[in-house]
Amino acid sequence: MPLSILVISFLFSLVVSNVINRIFPKIPLPLVQLLLGVAYGLFQGGQGIALNPALFLAFVIAPLNFREGEEADVGSFLKHRSMILYLILPVVFVTTILIGMIANYLLPITLPVAAYFALGAALGPTDAVAFISIASRFAFPKRAENILKLEGLLNDASGLVAFQFAVTALLTGYFSIGQASLKLVLSILGGFAIGILFAFFNRVFLSILEKFDAADVTGALLLELSLPMVSYFVADALGVSAIIAVVIAGVMQAGRLRKTTLFDAQVYRVTNVVWKTINFMLNGLVFLIFGSELTAILVPILTSPKYGNGYLLVLILSLTAALFVVRFVMISLFYALQSWFRPGLFGRSFKDILLLTFSGVKGTVSIATILLLPRMENLQYSFLLFTVAGVTLFSFLTGLVVLPFLAPAIDKTVDHVMRISILTKVLRILEEDSKKRPDKASLYTVIDNYNTRIQHLIIEQEPASVKKDLASLQLFMIGIESQGLEYAYHQGQIDLKEYRIYQGYLKILEKQVNRSFVSGFTYGFRIFMRVVRATLHELVTFGARLRALSHFPKQRGHLTAENRERITDLYLKNTELILDALEDLEGYYNHSLVDYLQDARLRDAALIKSGLFVERVIMHRIPDSNDDILRGYYLERKTIAEFEANGLISKAYAQQLRSNVNELESYSLNDTTTSLSYEFLSFISQRQ
């Protein structure tokens, strides 16, 4: 398959996986991506992707580990150092040896003992990417989560060293425990040195650029994005642990002294956004590649007449079980030794032992590692790859199945009471301001914005059934509005200009409908009918508009008071129809929901009686209310500070709310947020 088609396919798969996970949140995102990868591999006839393991580690795993290093809790490493060092050294080496010995006994092929140890070394380390993808769904105890993250980031060094010595023994027939231990120490220390060195070089280079006023956000971002790859390749070339170098570079990058300057703030904001996107894409890529490689590795053995599929399944399940048993025994041994000094610790920690055991899932790194093995006789090589891929897959699936029983799912209960209270207070202040100002159009746009935000927060707390009812009722109300508009036009109660303005208002209402909770056919039909009616009006009145075109400069101006009055009258008539219709539906829909919609409509009607209906519609398309928008954000920050000072919200929650306001304000100040209709109107006004 051409590279361009491959890239497009993977990007589309990432989008599809995200959509599926949003619609069905109980299905883990990694599992969706894994299955899409398998589907891609099957579509390719089981050929998979020509994966270069070294480049995969450098350009996919290294950036992910670098970012996790940036976000790692260094204090947790110091606090839990004995447990983490135990997991990344003794546990990995014992797993390598025992799994190698068990594989030697179970596998129906004859291989040198070193090859079995290479298999054990590939399956020894846990995969940080795989664990973090699972951990995001569960409320892990903070201690266990920090230990497992740091283990996943650091144990690749010991696993790769063990693998390299197994390969050396396979090729030369020579192995020395003393030499292996020395090389492991040198590899880890060398990785530490390279990571620290390049993080320091990055900092120095950026400081030099700042002194010469040559630093910018783009340059700083590129420096940070290149740091993991550079650290990886240099460390790999020097024969030290490249993964350790990358992780330490990330830790050092995060631990640098931050200056409170506009430049540093901009760099921090941009890098955070970019890294979130890169993390999602690379994580998704890992599981897509994992799935496609599984088909290429598993299909040849599964379709071979030499081995029964039942036997192969039992073999993989046995090795997977052995992997978890070895890990369970090793972790239990650690707690048993600890309980020697702290009696009763083992009994209290049994759930933690199970959590640490079944969180030790394997991932794509195991497959990338075994692919580094020198080629052997075709069947032997294929069976080794099959074994590693199968155990990796089943260990990951075991984690997905077992962990929900050990760690509760993250509580996503939505409670926006305080946020709604803050926005409501801001809204009241803005409404008081509107009574004192002669020019209220732009302020009403801001008021509409806050009303919409409050409505979204209220509805977000409701169950899906209420959200579905709301969407249905909104479409029902739009239908009444549309019919009332058509009737008024045919009866000559409004002219074409007024008709178009009201159509603009209906477009605004359509955008407020949550399409996830209505039938696509129902929504599409409603919109289709409105567009058809509007198009027919344009066709019928085309000649009249051509005749009026030469007089356009004279006619444009502001709408007359009579125009405004007719549009306002139409809105109020439609309001009466809507209120009566909602009253009739109270027996079929939630009483509180119907009351909420009626109250909202009455409040809007009270405001629209001011005669500013037209301006409010136009201001939704013309960004000419920045001063009032900024005042709203100022009031929002002030209210957040008051709620925090009074102990109504926590400091962390207040900071989250301020961050949201900052994002909204930054977007509002963006010079490129004008709409096409605004630019067109500006162009026409300049031609007059």
C-alpha positions as CSV (number, residue, x, y, z in Angstrom):
1,M,0.0,0.0,0.0
2,P,1.4,3.5,-0.9
3,L,2.6,5.5,2.1
4,S,0.1,8.3,1.4
5,I,-2.8,5.9,1.6
6,L,-1.4,4.3,4.7
7,V,-1.1,7.7,6.5
8,I,-4.6,8.7,5.4
9,S,-6.0,5.3,6.6
10,F,-4.3,5.6,10.0
11,L,-5.4,9.2,10.5
12,F,-9.0,8.3,9.6
13,S,-8.8,5.3,12.0
14,L,-7.7,7.6,14.8
15,V,-10.7,9.9,14.2
16,V,-13.1,6.9,13.9
17,S,-11.7,5.4,17.2
18,N,-12.2,8.6,19.0
19,V,-15.8,8.9,17.8
20,I,-16.6,5.3,18.7
21,N,-15.1,5.9,22.2
22,R,-17.2,9.0,22.6
23,I,-20.4,7.3,21.6
24,F,-19.7,4.1,23.6
25,P,-17.4,5.3,26.4
26,K,-17.5,1.8,28.1
27,I,-15.5,0.4,25.3
28,P,-11.8,1.2,26.0
29,L,-10.2,3.4,23.3
30,P,-7.0,1.2,23.0
31,L,-9.2,-1.8,22.4
32,V,-11.1,0.1,19.6
33,Q,-7.8,1.1,18.0
34,L,-6.4,-2.4,18.4
35,L,-9.4,-3.9,16.6
36,L,-9.1,-1.3,13.8
37,G,-5.5,-2.2,13.4
38,V,-6.5,-5.9,13.2
39,A,-9.1,-5.0,10.5
40,Y,-6.5,-3.1,8.6
41,G,-4.1,-6.1,8.8
42,L,-6.8,-8.5,7.6
43,F,-7.7,-6.2,4.7
44,Q,-4.0,-6.3,3.7
45,G,-4.2,-10.1,3.6
46,G,-2.3,-10.5,6.9
47,Q,0.8,-8.7,5.6
48,G,0.9,-6.0,8.3
49,I,3.4,-3.1,8.1
50,A,7.1,-3.3,7.3
51,L,8.0,-2.1,10.8
52,N,11.5,-1.0,11.5
53,P,11.8,-1.7,15.3
54,A,14.6,0.8,15.9
55,L,12.8,3.6,14.1
56,F,9.5,2.7,15.9
57,L,11.2,3.0,19.2
58,A,12.9,6.3,18.3
59,F,10.0,8.1,16.7
60,V,6.9,6.7,18.5
61,I,7.9,5.2,21.9
62,A,10.6,7.8,22.6
63,P,8.4,10.9,22.3
64,L,5.7,9.2,24.4
65,N,8.2,8.3,27.1
66,F,9.7,11.8,27.0
67,R,6.3,13.4,27.6
68,E,5.6,11.0,30.4
69,G,9.0,11.9,31.9
70,E,8.0,15.5,31.7
71,E,4.8,14.8,33.6
72,A,6.3,12.2,36.0
73,D,6.2,12.8,39.7
74,V,9.9,12.7,40.6
75,G,9.0,13.0,44.3
76,S,7.2,9.6,44.0
77,F,10.4,8.0,42.7
78,L,12.3,9.2,45.7
79,K,9.5,8.1,48.0
80,H,8.9,4.7,46.5
81,R,12.4,4.1,45.1
82,S,12.9,0.7,46.7
83,M,9.7,-0.7,45.1
84,I,10.4,0.8,41.7
85,L,14.1,-0.4,41.7
86,Y,12.9,-3.8,42.7
87,L,10.4,-3.9,39.8
88,I,12.8,-2.7,37.1
89,L,15.8,-4.9,38.1
90,P,15.1,-8.2,40.0
91,V,11.5,-8.6,38.7
92,V,12.6,-8.1,35.1
93,F,15.5,-10.4,35.3
94,V,13.7,-13.2,37.2
95,T,10.8,-12.9,34.7
96,T,13.2,-13.2,31.8
97,I,14.8,-16.3,33.2
98,L,11.6,-18.1,34.4
99,I,9.5,-17.3,31.3
100,G,12.4,-18.4,29.1
101,M,12.6,-21.7,31.0
102,I,8.8,-22.2,30.8
103,A,8.8,-21.4,27.1
104,N,11.6,-23.9,26.6
105,Y,9.4,-26.5,28.2
106,L,6.1,-25.6,26.5
107,L,7.0,-24.5,22.9
108,P,6.9,-27.4,20.4
109,I,10.0,-26.2,18.6
110,T,13.7,-26.7,19.2
111,L,15.7,-23.5,19.8
112,P,18.9,-22.6,21.6
113,V,18.3,-21.8,25.3
114,A,19.4,-18.2,24.6
115,A,16.5,-17.7,22.2
116,Y,14.0,-18.6,24.9
117,F,15.7,-16.1,27.2
118,A,15.4,-13.5,24.5
119,L,11.7,-14.3,24.4
120,G,11.5,-13.9,28.2
121,A,13.5,-10.6,28.0
122,A,11.0,-9.2,25.4
123,L,8.1,-10.1,27.8
124,G,9.9,-9.0,31.0
125,P,9.3,-5.2,31.0
126,T,5.8,-3.7,31.3
127,D,4.7,-1.2,28.7
128,A,4.2,2.3,30.0
129,V,2.0,3.3,27.0
130,A,-0.2,0.3,27.4
131,F,-0.6,0.8,31.2
132,I,-1.3,4.6,30.9
133,S,-3.9,3.9,28.2
134,I,-5.7,1.5,30.7
135,A,-5.1,3.6,33.8
136,S,-6.9,6.6,32.3
137,R,-10.1,4.7,32.7
138,F,-9.8,3.7,36.4
139,A,-9.3,5.5,39.7
140,F,-6.0,3.9,40.7
141,P,-4.6,4.7,44.1
142,K,-2.1,7.4,43.6
143,R,0.8,5.4,45.1
144,A,0.2,2.4,42.8
145,E,-0.3,4.6,39.7
146,N,3.0,6.5,40.3
147,I,4.9,3.2,40.9
148,L,3.5,1.6,37.8
149,K,4.1,4.7,35.6
150,L,7.7,5.0,36.7
151,E,8.2,1.3,36.4
152,G,6.9,1.3,32.8
153,L,9.2,4.2,31.9
154,L,12.4,2.8,33.4
155,N,12.2,-1.0,33.0
156,D,12.8,-0.9,29.3
157,A,16.5,-0.4,30.1
158,S,16.8,-3.6,32.0
159,G,14.7,-5.5,29.6
160,L,16.7,-4.4,26.5
161,V,20.0,-5.1,28.3
162,A,18.7,-8.6,29.2
163,F,17.6,-9.1,25.6
164,Q,20.9,-7.9,24.1
165,F,22.8,-10.4,26.3
166,A,20.5,-13.2,25.3
167,V,21.1,-12.3,21.6
168,T,24.9,-12.2,22.3
169,A,24.7,-15.6,23.9
170,L,22.7,-16.9,21.0
171,L,25.2,-15.7,18.5
172,T,28.5,-16.4,20.4
173,G,27.4,-19.1,22.9
174,Y,29.0,-17.0,25.7
175,F,27.3,-15.4,28.7
176,S,28.7,-13.8,31.8
177,I,26.5,-12.7,34.7
178,G,29.2,-10.3,36.0
179,Q,29.7,-8.7,32.6
180,A,25.9,-8.4,32.1
181,S,25.5,-6.7,35.5
182,L,28.3,-4.3,34.7
183,K,26.9,-3.4,31.3
184,L,23.4,-2.9,32.8
185,V,24.8,-0.4,35.4
186,L,26.9,1.4,32.7
187,S,23.9,1.4,30.4
188,I,21.6,3.1,33.0
189,L,24.3,5.6,34.1
190,G,25.1,6.4,30.5
191,G,21.4,7.0,29.8
192,F,21.2,9.3,32.8
193,A,24.2,11.3,31.6
194,I,23.0,11.6,28.0
195,G,19.5,12.7,29.1
196,I,20.8,15.3,31.6
197,L,23.4,16.5,29.0
198,F,21.0,17.1,26.2
199,A,18.3,18.7,28.4
200,F,21.1,21.1,29.6
201,F,22.2,21.8,26.0
202,N,18.5,22.5,25.0
203,R,18.2,25.0,27.9
204,V,21.5,26.7,27.1
205,F,20.8,27.0,23.4
206,L,17.3,28.6,24.2
207,S,18.9,31.0,26.6
208,I,21.4,32.1,24.0
209,L,18.6,32.7,21.5
210,E,16.7,34.8,24.1
211,K,19.8,36.9,24.8
212,F,20.1,37.8,21.1
213,D,16.3,38.3,20.9
214,A,16.1,35.4,18.4
215,A,13.8,33.1,20.4
216,D,10.2,32.5,19.4
217,V,7.5,30.1,20.3
218,T,7.9,28.1,17.2
219,G,11.6,27.6,17.7
220,A,11.2,26.7,21.4
221,L,8.6,24.1,20.4
222,L,10.8,22.6,17.7
223,L,13.7,22.3,20.2
224,E,11.5,20.4,22.7
225,L,10.0,18.1,20.0
226,S,13.4,17.2,18.7
227,L,14.9,16.6,22.2
228,P,13.6,13.0,22.6
229,M,14.7,11.8,19.2
230,V,18.2,13.4,19.5
231,S,18.7,12.0,23.0
232,Y,17.5,8.6,21.8
233,F,19.8,8.4,18.7
234,V,22.9,9.7,20.5
235,A,22.4,7.3,23.5
236,D,21.8,4.4,21.1
237,A,24.9,5.2,19.1
238,L,27.0,5.2,22.3
239,G,25.5,1.9,23.4
240,V,23.8,3.1,26.5
241,S,20.1,3.0,27.4
242,A,18.3,5.2,24.9
243,I,14.9,4.9,26.7
244,I,16.5,6.0,30.0
245,A,18.1,9.0,28.2
246,V,14.8,10.0,26.8
247,V,12.9,9.7,30.1
248,I,15.6,11.7,32.0
249,A,15.6,14.4,29.4
250,G,11.9,14.7,29.9
251,V,12.2,14.9,33.7
252,M,15.0,17.5,33.4
253,Q,13.0,19.5,30.9
254,A,10.0,19.6,33.3
255,G,12.2,20.4,36.3
256,R,13.8,23.5,34.8
257,L,13.4,26.9,36.5
258,R,10.4,28.6,35.0
259,K,10.5,32.4,34.4
260,T,7.4,34.4,34.7
261,T,7.5,36.1,31.3
262,L,5.1,36.4,28.4
263,F,7.4,34.3,26.2
264,D,7.5,31.4,28.7
265,A,3.8,31.5,29.2
266,Q,3.2,31.3,25.4
267,V,5.7,28.5,25.1
268,Y,4.0,26.6,27.9
269,R,0.5,27.0,26.5
270,V,1.5,26.0,23.0
271,T,3.6,23.0,23.9
272,N,0.9,21.7,26.2
273,V,-1.7,21.8,23.3
274,V,0.8,20.3,20.8
275,W,1.9,17.5,23.1
276,K,-1.7,16.5,23.9
277,T,-2.4,16.1,20.1
278,I,0.9,14.3,19.6
279,N,0.2,12.0,22.6
280,F,-3.2,11.1,21.3
281,M,-1.9,10.4,17.7
282,L,1.2,8.4,18.8
283,N,-0.8,6.4,21.4
284,G,-3.4,5.6,18.8
285,L,-0.6,4.7,16.3
286,V,0.9,2.3,18.8
287,F,-2.3,0.3,19.0
288,L,-3.1,0.5,15.3
289,I,0.4,-0.9,14.5
290,F,0.0,-3.4,17.3
291,G,-3.2,-4.7,15.7
292,S,-1.8,-4.8,12.2
293,E,1.4,-6.6,13.3
294,L,-0.7,-9.1,15.2
295,T,-2.4,-10.2,12.0
296,A,1.0,-10.5,10.2
297,I,2.5,-12.5,13.0
298,L,-0.5,-14.6,14.2
299,V,-2.2,-15.5,10.9
300,P,0.7,-17.6,9.4
301,I,0.8,-19.8,12.5
302,L,-2.9,-20.0,13.1
303,T,-3.5,-21.1,9.5
304,S,-0.7,-23.6,9.5
305,P,-2.0,-27.2,9.4
306,K,1.0,-28.3,11.6
307,Y,-0.5,-27.0,14.9
308,G,-4.1,-27.1,16.1
309,N,-5.6,-23.7,17.0
310,G,-6.9,-25.1,20.3
311,Y,-3.4,-26.2,21.2
312,L,-1.9,-22.8,20.3
313,L,-4.6,-21.0,22.4
314,V,-3.8,-23.1,25.4
315,L,-0.1,-22.5,24.9
316,I,-0.5,-18.7,24.8
317,L,-2.9,-18.7,27.8
318,S,-0.5,-20.8,29.8
319,L,2.4,-18.5,29.1
320,T,0.3,-15.4,29.9
321,A,-0.8,-17.0,33.2
322,A,2.8,-17.9,34.0
323,L,3.8,-14.3,33.3
324,F,1.3,-12.9,35.9
325,V,2.0,-15.7,38.4
326,V,5.7,-14.8,38.3
327,R,5.0,-11.1,38.8
328,F,2.5,-11.9,41.6
329,V,5.0,-14.0,43.4
330,M,7.8,-11.5,43.1
331,I,5.7,-8.6,44.3
332,S,4.3,-10.7,47.1
333,L,7.9,-11.5,48.1
334,F,8.7,-7.8,48.3
335,Y,5.7,-7.1,50.6
336,A,6.5,-10.2,52.7
337,L,10.0,-8.9,53.3
338,Q,8.6,-5.5,54.1
339,S,6.1,-7.0,56.6
340,W,9.1,-8.4,58.5
341,F,9.7,-4.9,59.7
342,R,6.1,-3.8,59.6
343,P,3.9,-6.6,60.9
344,G,0.5,-6.9,59.2
345,L,1.6,-5.0,56.1
346,F,1.2,-8.1,53.8
347,G,-2.5,-8.6,54.7
348,R,-3.4,-5.0,54.4
349,S,-1.6,-4.7,51.0
350,F,-3.1,-7.8,49.3
351,K,-5.3,-5.7,47.0
352,D,-2.3,-3.5,46.1
353,I,-0.4,-6.6,45.2
354,L,-3.1,-7.8,42.9
355,L,-3.4,-4.3,41.4
356,L,0.4,-4.1,40.8
357,T,0.3,-7.6,39.3
358,F,-2.5,-7.2,36.8
359,S,-1.4,-3.7,35.8
360,G,1.9,-5.2,34.5
361,V,0.6,-5.4,31.0
362,K,2.7,-5.8,27.9
363,G,2.5,-3.7,24.7
364,T,4.0,-2.9,21.4
365,V,7.5,-2.5,22.8
366,S,7.6,-6.3,23.4
367,I,6.8,-6.9,19.8
368,A,9.3,-4.2,18.7
369,T,12.0,-5.9,20.9
370,I,11.5,-9.4,19.6
371,L,11.7,-8.1,16.0
372,L,15.3,-7.1,16.8
373,L,16.1,-10.8,17.1
374,P,18.4,-12.1,14.3
375,R,16.6,-14.1,11.7
376,M,16.5,-17.9,12.2
377,E,14.9,-20.8,10.4
378,N,11.5,-19.5,9.1
379,L,9.2,-21.6,11.3
380,Q,11.2,-21.1,14.4
381,Y,11.3,-17.4,13.9
382,S,7.6,-17.2,13.2
383,F,6.7,-19.2,16.2
384,L,8.8,-17.0,18.5
385,L,7.1,-13.9,17.1
386,F,3.7,-15.6,17.4
387,T,4.4,-16.4,21.1
388,V,5.4,-12.9,22.0
389,A,2.5,-11.3,20.1
390,G,0.0,-13.7,21.6
391,V,1.1,-13.3,25.1
392,T,1.3,-9.5,24.7
393,L,-2.2,-9.4,23.4
394,F,-3.7,-11.6,26.1
395,S,-1.8,-9.8,28.9
396,F,-3.3,-6.5,27.7
397,L,-6.8,-8.0,27.5
398,T,-6.3,-9.5,30.9
399,G,-5.6,-6.1,32.3
400,L,-8.7,-4.7,30.6
401,V,-10.9,-7.5,32.1
402,V,-9.4,-7.8,35.6
403,L,-8.6,-4.2,36.6
404,P,-12.2,-3.1,36.7
405,F,-12.7,-5.4,39.6
406,L,-9.6,-4.1,41.4
407,A,-9.9,-0.3,40.7
408,P,-13.2,1.5,40.3
409,A,-13.9,3.4,37.1
410,I,-13.2,7.1,37.3
411,D,-16.3,8.9,38.6
412,K,-17.5,11.1,35.9
413,T,-20.5,12.4,37.8
414,V,-21.2,15.9,36.5
415,D,-22.0,18.6,39.1
416,H,-21.9,22.1,37.8
417,V,-23.8,23.8,40.6
418,M,-21.0,26.2,41.5
419,R,-20.2,26.9,37.9
420,I,-23.8,27.7,37.1
421,S,-24.0,29.9,40.2
422,I,-20.9,31.9,39.0
423,L,-22.3,32.3,35.5
424,T,-25.7,33.3,36.8
425,K,-24.2,36.0,39.0
426,V,-22.2,37.4,36.0
427,L,-25.4,37.3,33.9
428,R,-27.3,39.3,36.5
429,I,-24.6,42.0,36.5
430,L,-24.7,42.2,32.7
431,E,-28.5,42.5,32.7
432,E,-28.3,45.3,35.2
433,D,-25.7,47.0,32.9
434,S,-28.1,46.7,29.9
435,K,-30.7,48.8,31.7
436,K,-28.2,51.7,31.9
437,R,-27.0,51.7,28.3
438,P,-28.6,53.1,25.3
439,D,-26.7,50.8,22.9
440,K,-27.6,47.3,24.1
441,A,-27.1,45.1,21.0
442,S,-23.5,44.0,21.6
443,L,-24.2,43.5,25.3
444,Y,-27.3,41.4,24.5
445,T,-25.0,39.1,22.4
446,V,-22.8,38.5,25.5
447,I,-25.9,37.9,27.6
448,D,-27.1,35.4,25.0
449,N,-23.7,33.7,25.2
450,Y,-23.9,33.4,29.0
451,N,-27.5,32.1,28.8
452,T,-26.3,29.4,26.3
453,R,-23.4,28.4,28.6
454,I,-25.7,28.1,31.6
455,Q,-28.2,26.0,29.6
456,H,-25.5,23.6,28.4
457,L,-24.2,23.2,32.0
458,I,-27.8,22.5,33.3
459,I,-28.5,20.0,30.6
460,E,-25.1,18.3,30.9
461,Q,-26.0,17.2,34.4
462,E,-29.1,15.5,33.2
463,P,-29.4,11.8,32.1
464,A,-29.3,11.0,28.4
465,S,-33.1,10.6,28.3
466,V,-33.6,14.2,29.3
467,K,-31.0,15.4,26.8
468,K,-32.8,13.4,24.1
469,D,-36.1,15.0,25.0
470,L,-34.6,18.4,25.0
471,A,-33.2,18.0,21.5
472,S,-36.6,16.7,20.3
473,L,-38.4,19.6,21.8
474,Q,-35.9,22.1,20.4
475,L,-36.5,20.7,16.9
476,F,-40.2,20.8,17.6
477,M,-40.0,24.5,18.5
478,I,-37.9,25.3,15.4
479,G,-40.6,23.7,13.3
480,I,-43.2,26.0,14.9
481,E,-40.9,29.0,14.3
482,S,-40.4,28.0,10.7
483,Q,-44.1,27.5,10.0
484,G,-45.0,30.7,11.7
485,L,-42.4,32.5,9.5
486,E,-43.8,31.0,6.3
487,Y,-47.3,31.9,7.3
488,A,-46.4,35.5,8.1
489,Y,-44.6,35.9,4.8
490,H,-47.4,34.5,2.7
491,Q,-49.9,36.7,4.6
492,G,-47.8,39.7,3.8
493,Q,-47.1,40.4,7.5
494,I,-43.3,40.6,6.8
495,D,-41.3,41.4,3.7
496,L,-38.3,39.5,2.1
497,K,-35.7,41.4,4.1
498,E,-37.4,40.6,7.4
499,Y,-37.9,37.0,6.2
500,R,-34.1,36.6,5.7
501,I,-33.3,38.1,9.1
502,Y,-35.6,35.6,10.8
503,Q,-34.1,32.8,8.8
504,G,-30.7,33.9,10.3
505,Y,-32.3,33.5,13.7
506,L,-33.5,30.0,12.9
507,K,-30.0,29.0,11.9
508,I,-28.8,30.1,15.3
509,L,-31.4,27.9,17.0
510,E,-30.4,24.9,14.8
511,K,-26.8,25.2,16.0
512,Q,-28.0,24.9,19.6
513,V,-29.5,21.4,19.1
514,N,-27.4,18.5,20.3
515,R,-27.4,16.3,17.2
516,S,-26.1,13.3,19.3
517,F,-29.5,12.9,20.8
518,V,-31.8,13.1,17.8
519,S,-32.4,11.0,14.8
520,G,-30.1,12.0,11.9
521,F,-33.1,11.6,9.6
522,T,-35.3,13.8,11.8
523,Y,-32.7,16.5,12.1
524,G,-31.8,16.4,8.4
525,F,-35.4,16.5,7.4
526,R,-36.1,19.6,9.5
527,I,-33.1,21.4,8.2
528,F,-33.8,20.2,4.6
529,M,-37.3,21.6,4.7
530,R,-36.2,25.0,6.0
531,V,-33.4,25.2,3.3
532,V,-35.9,24.3,0.6
533,R,-38.3,27.0,1.7
534,A,-35.6,29.6,1.9
535,T,-34.3,28.5,-1.6
536,L,-37.7,28.7,-3.1
537,H,-38.1,32.2,-1.7
538,E,-34.8,33.3,-3.3
539,L,-35.9,31.9,-6.7
540,V,-39.3,33.4,-6.6
541,T,-38.0,36.8,-5.6
542,F,-35.0,36.7,-7.9
543,G,-36.4,39.2,-10.4
544,A,-37.4,41.7,-7.8
545,R,-34.0,41.6,-6.3
546,L,-32.3,42.2,-9.6
547,R,-34.5,45.3,-10.2
548,A,-33.7,46.6,-6.7
549,L,-29.9,45.9,-7.1
550,S,-29.2,49.3,-8.7
551,H,-30.9,51.0,-5.8
552,F,-29.1,48.9,-3.2
553,P,-26.8,51.7,-1.8
554,K,-29.9,53.8,-1.1
555,Q,-31.9,51.0,0.4
556,R,-29.3,49.4,2.5
557,G,-29.0,51.7,5.5
558,H,-30.5,50.6,8.8
559,L,-33.8,48.9,9.1
560,T,-36.8,51.1,9.8
561,A,-38.7,51.1,13.0
562,E,-41.5,49.4,11.1
563,N,-39.2,46.6,10.0
564,R,-38.1,46.0,13.6
565,E,-41.7,46.1,14.9
566,R,-42.9,43.5,12.4
567,I,-40.1,41.1,13.2
568,T,-40.6,41.5,16.9
569,D,-44.4,41.0,16.5
570,L,-43.6,37.8,14.6
571,Y,-41.3,36.5,17.4
572,L,-43.9,37.2,20.0
573,K,-46.7,35.5,18.0
574,N,-44.4,32.4,17.6
575,T,-43.8,32.6,21.3
576,E,-47.5,32.3,22.1
577,L,-47.7,29.3,19.7
578,I,-44.7,27.6,21.3
579,L,-45.9,28.1,24.8
580,D,-49.3,26.7,24.0
581,A,-47.7,23.7,22.2
582,L,-45.4,23.0,25.2
583,E,-48.3,23.2,27.5
584,D,-50.0,20.4,25.6
585,L,-46.9,18.3,25.7
586,E,-46.5,18.3,29.5
587,G,-48.1,14.8,29.8
588,Y,-45.6,13.4,27.3
589,Y,-42.3,15.0,28.4
590,N,-40.6,15.7,31.7
591,H,-42.6,18.4,33.5
592,S,-39.4,20.2,34.7
593,L,-37.9,20.2,31.2
594,V,-41.1,21.7,29.7
595,D,-41.2,24.4,32.4
596,Y,-37.5,25.2,31.8
597,L,-38.1,25.7,28.1
598,Q,-41.2,27.8,28.8
599,D,-39.4,30.0,31.3
600,A,-36.4,30.4,28.9
601,R,-38.7,31.5,26.1
602,L,-40.5,34.0,28.3
603,R,-37.2,35.5,29.4
604,D,-36.1,35.9,25.8
605,A,-39.4,37.4,24.8
606,A,-39.1,40.0,27.6
607,L,-35.7,41.0,26.3
608,I,-36.7,41.0,22.7
609,K,-39.6,43.4,23.5
610,S,-36.8,46.0,23.7
611,G,-36.8,46.1,19.9
612,L,-33.3,44.8,19.5
613,F,-34.1,41.4,18.0
614,V,-32.5,42.3,14.6
615,E,-29.2,43.5,16.2
616,R,-29.0,40.4,18.3
617,V,-29.3,38.2,15.2
618,I,-26.7,40.2,13.3
619,M,-24.3,40.4,16.2
620,H,-24.1,36.6,16.3
621,R,-22.4,36.9,12.9
622,I,-20.5,40.1,13.2
623,P,-17.8,40.0,15.9
624,D,-18.3,43.6,17.1
625,S,-18.8,43.1,20.8
626,N,-15.3,42.4,22.1
627,D,-15.4,45.1,24.8
628,D,-18.6,43.6,26.3
629,I,-17.2,40.1,26.0
630,L,-14.0,41.1,27.8
631,R,-16.1,42.7,30.6
632,G,-18.0,39.5,31.0
633,Y,-14.7,37.5,31.4
634,Y,-13.5,40.1,33.9
635,L,-16.7,39.7,35.9
636,E,-16.3,35.9,35.7
637,R,-12.8,36.0,37.1
638,K,-13.9,38.3,39.8
639,T,-16.8,36.1,40.8
640,I,-14.6,33.0,40.8
641,A,-12.2,34.8,43.2
642,E,-15.1,35.7,45.4
643,F,-16.4,32.1,45.5
644,E,-12.9,30.8,46.3
645,A,-12.4,33.4,49.0
646,N,-15.7,32.4,50.6
647,G,-14.8,28.7,50.6
648,L,-17.5,27.8,48.1
649,I,-15.0,26.2,45.6
650,S,-11.6,24.7,46.1
651,K,-8.4,26.3,44.9
652,A,-7.9,23.6,42.3
653,Y,-11.4,24.0,40.9
654,A,-11.0,27.8,40.9
655,Q,-7.8,27.4,38.9
656,Q,-9.6,25.1,36.4
657,L,-12.4,27.7,35.9
658,R,-9.8,30.5,35.4
659,S,-8.1,28.4,32.8
660,N,-11.4,27.9,31.0
661,V,-11.9,31.7,31.0
662,N,-8.4,32.3,29.7
663,E,-9.1,29.9,26.8
664,L,-12.4,31.7,25.9
665,E,-10.7,35.1,26.2
666,S,-7.8,34.1,24.0
667,Y,-10.3,32.8,21.4
668,S,-12.3,36.0,21.6
669,L,-9.2,38.1,21.0
670,N,-8.2,36.1,17.9
671,D,-8.1,38.4,14.9
672,T,-9.2,35.6,12.5
673,T,-12.6,34.9,14.1
674,T,-14.6,37.0,11.7
675,S,-17.2,35.2,9.6
676,L,-17.6,35.2,5.8
677,S,-20.9,37.1,6.2
678,Y,-19.1,39.8,8.2
679,E,-16.4,40.2,5.6
680,F,-19.0,40.3,2.8
681,L,-21.0,43.1,4.6
682,S,-17.8,45.0,5.2
683,F,-16.9,44.8,1.5
684,I,-20.4,46.0,0.5
685,S,-20.2,48.9,2.9
686,Q,-16.8,50.0,1.5
687,R,-18.2,50.0,-2.0
688,Q,-21.0,52.4,-1.1
